[in-house]
């Protein structure tokens, strides 16, 4: 029965990957041109594009759950839609952005450059106002900070890519954006056991049992509590990054402890 279940999940995983690609294709080739033709303001068209993406990924997550591919526990995600807040999360798996998009209907995401330059997905990425991560550092920080100052909710993975191994390695981009926009950081811990779809891991290397995800929103990190404004900007960014690292590490440890207690 265990081997049969594993074979079923392998087939269901292949199906879900194909389904996601088909959904992205439909959004890019059918929905994006229709939205661009609407006689609305750019802001209104951008909101419609984002809500359309959110509804699709929410349906996609529901399909994966119904297929038994994963389980998800959302904790405090209503706080993710506050205006002018920089949402930051660790990035253990390929599904992290999908899970966050499913509960953030009108956020600006900093996305992989490959999505922004892909001839298929570039249209919907541009229409939704997502920011590619290949821009020059100063330009990326300024564009992101401008979105936050305009009241947008911005989401970024401060690791820049998926976590390798068990150790978080945060870059200072998120801290630089928060300092430029003078806004709080809203940390989100993404916990997944057993791990799946990690960096450099083939999709067909499925775990021995369906992974369980926890997305837990932590209390916001205020700049005044972590940064000395008399210090140079580089030292401020370093201090803020260190504080964020400790917050995410503690959050992951708490998730692990809670899961162990549930199993007893």
Order of alpha helices (4+ residues) and beta strands (2+ residues): alpha-alpha-alpha-beta-beta-alpha-beta-alpha-alpha-beta-alpha-beta-alpha-beta-beta-alpha-alpha
